[in-house]
Amino acid sequence: MVVINILFFIFVVVVYFFTLFFDKTTDFLTRYLMFVLVVSFYFVWIVQIKSVLWLTLACAIGLILNSSVSIIKKFLLVVVSVLFVFFYRVPVLTSDFTDYVYEEYGLYCESVECVQISQSDSAHLQANIKKIEFLDFNSNFFWATGEIQTEDQSIKAANIMGFWFPMNEER
């Protein structure tokens, strides 16, 4: 499946590359912005690096501002584009929540247990293994919530439009 996705991405890049240089019906700025927009969106879709969505959003806004529609339509299209990017960033997998827990709290969780690595005074690393007592993740269209409880720690967080917000934390 990975090979098919990569081949599809290469196909999209080649088609839009030729469109960029050989389609003379639109101006070069519009063709360039469309090329970057499509390639960056497919890159996010295939590689799953969601920070590239900001490039996609910038190109979408550039295309909208370069168009010849009324200011009200431009404003509405920019709002719809921003909302689309924010809604696309909402996580849908439990692994997205556990990645957040690892990045924010240094707690690496896998299946039934978590590992937290800390450094002692003598510069030695110490690993604390904790059993997962409760793990819950719910994803909706606009937001996602996650909760994990170990033997001595409870972490709750909400993701609204791609941004994680801690709800409460007990240690």
Secondary structure, 3 states (H helix, E strand, C coil): CHHHHHHHHHHHHHHHHHHHHHCCCCCHHHHHHHHHHHHHHHHHHHHCCHHHHHHHHHHHHHHHHHCCCCHHHHHHHHHHHHHHHHHHCCCCCHHHHHHHHHHHHCEEEECCEEEEEEECCCCCEEEEEEEEEEEEEEECCCEEEEEEEECCCEEEEEEECCEEEEEEEEC
